[in-house]
Amino acid sequence: MTEQPHSWTANTAQEALDILDAARKLIEAGMLSLAPGDGAARWKAQQTAPLHLTITMDETPLGQLVADRHASRHGGAL
């Protein structure tokens, strides 16, 4: 069975964390199928199992919120 690539989009910090958790669980499930019940074999397989993962993250909006909050607490001085 050939797996199709997964694609997710997050618009909030919580959504991003949920997606990262889901991706990790998918990887772990695959590794459990590859080496069930054997932690040492699974760890070794993880070192060489092919997997392509690309993450693009734009923290600009979050950084602006942090800067705005900091400025409001310190009278606009950074």
Phi, psi and omega in degrees: 000130180261125178280143175270148178299147177263144176222126181230155174229132177244144178239358176224163178300319181295318177300318179297315179297320178296318179295316178299320178296317179297317179298316179299317180295323177296318178297313180298321178297318177298319180292324177295325177289325181288320182222072183292136172073358183236096183301320181293317179294321179294316178300316180295319180295325179299332182288339184233352182295127181288136178201135178250124179225127176235129178237127173242122185229129177249106180269007184306310180298320178294316178299323178293320176299318179296314180297317179297317180295316178300315182295321181291331179278339184240028175063030177087349179272131178257000000 
